[in-house]
Amino acid sequence: MSSKVILVRSKRFGDERGWFSETYNEKTFFERGIRDRFVQDNHSLSVPVGTLRGLHFQTPPFAQAKLVRCIRGRIFDVAVDIRRASPTFGRWVGAELSAENGNQLYVPVGFAHGFVTLEPSTEVTYKVSNVYSPENDGGVRWNDTQIGVNWPLPQDVAPTLSAKDERQPLLRDFDSPFEYDGIPLEMIEV
């Protein structure tokens, strides 16, 4: 398992018909540092621009790594280091994922994940390395000033949030079960 956030730039092969892209290959991803075994695929549709989902994670023993991609529209995707004793605890990285650019973001265990939609009717799919467990479902507040995510919301657009995301705890009130493994937050591109 990698503890680096990885931006995957998938190759596209195009002609007059359109394009083809291999979005996941276990051997290729292993060589790129993504060594998780993915056991479930999820798919979301967010209709309004400014739909914000996050910042979410699952705690051990059901912690999840995620491989996220946007298959329609555009999102700004974020990973936040929530590993206790990490020198980058509470820091974040983000990248734009879109149907057009085909990029994917790998979010390892020990990081909270969230995204905001930048276009209407945006669809996101993601692979996870563990099954959903309601008892282990967790999150931190999307607008926590300690984290300070710079969400690129369009001017005069307030985020559309779930009731759960409106009341997530602040990072300072979260007792992290995630251990720091000696690798500080870093986003690499492959």
C-alpha positions, -999 to 999 in steps of 0.1 A, spaced: 0 0 0 12 35 -8 8 64 15 13 90 -12 -15 107 -29 -11 99 -66 -25 117 -96 -28 91 -124 -27 105 -159 -42 78 -181 -32 75 -217 -59 80 -243 -57 65 -278 -79 84 -302 -90 85 -338 -120 99 -357 -144 77 -337 -133 91 -303 -108 76 -278 -100 45 -258 -83 44 -223 -74 17 -200 -85 31 -166 -73 3 -144 -47 -25 -147 -36 -41 -115 0 -48 -128 5 -13 -142 -9 4 -111 12 -18 -89 43 -6 -108 31 30 -102 29 25 -65 -8 17 -61 -8 -17 -44 -42 -19 -29 -67 -46 -38 -99 -29 -48 -131 -47 -37 -159 -24 -45 -168 3 -71 -190 33 -62 -208 57 -86 -223 91 -77 -244 116 -96 -244 152 -83 -269 174 -102 -262 210 -89 -229 228 -95 -213 232 -61 -223 198 -47 -197 191 -20 -192 156 -7 -167 152 21 -144 151 38 -149 113 44 -130 83 54 -135 49 71 -117 39 103 -99 6 108 -105 -23 105 -126 -11 75 -103 17 63 -104 24 26 -80 36 0 -98 51 -30 -91 55 -67 -114 83 -79 -123 95 -114 -149 118 -130 -167 103 -159 -190 132 -167 -185 169 -158 -157 182 -136 -147 180 -99 -121 195 -77 -109 164 -57 -92 167 -23 -72 145 0 -64 156 36 -37 140 58 -54 128 90 -26 105 103 -18 114 139 18 126 145 23 133 108 42 165 101 16 172 74 -14 164 96 -44 186 84 -27 196 52 -44 189 19 -37 185 -18 -62 187 -47 -66 182 -84 -92 188 -110 -106 156 -124 -129 157 -154 -144 135 -181 -123 155 -205 -88 151 -189 -94 115 -177 -72 119 -147 -77 98 -115 -67 105 -79 -55 78 -56 -63 86 -20 -45 62 5 -57 50 39 -52 77 65 -65 105 43 -99 121 43 -114 126 8 -139 150 -7 -148 168 -38 -169 196 -52 -187 196 -85 -178 223 -110 -204 214 -137 -240 203 -135 -249 166 -135 -214 154 -127 -208 117 -123 -179 103 -102 -168 67 -99 -143 53 -75 -128 20 -64 -123 13 -27 -101 -12 -10 -126 -22 17 -164 -26 18 -187 0 33 -191 -2 71 -216 22 86 -200 18 120 -166 29 106 -180 58 85 -163 90 95 -155 125 84 -143 160 93 -159 193 84 -154 204 48 -148 241 58 -126 235 89 -103 266 90 -75 244 105 -75 225 72 -83 255 50 -93 237 17 -96 264 -10 -127 250 -26 -131 265 -61 -168 272 -59 -182 294 -86 -189 330 -75 -223 333 -57 -227 295 -54 -231 281 -19 -222 244 -16 -249 218 -16 -242 196 14 -258 165 30 -271 169 65 -242 146 76 -215 168 60 -230 199 76 -224 185 111 -191 166 108 -166 173 136 -137 197 133 -102 182 129 -92 193 164 -121 172 179 -112 141 159 -91 114 176 -74 99 146 -69 61 146 -45 64 116 -8 60 122 19 81 105 41 58 85 71 81 79 59 95 46 46 131 47 18 143 25 29 145 -11 10 143 -44 30 127 -72 20 123 -108 23 91 -128 
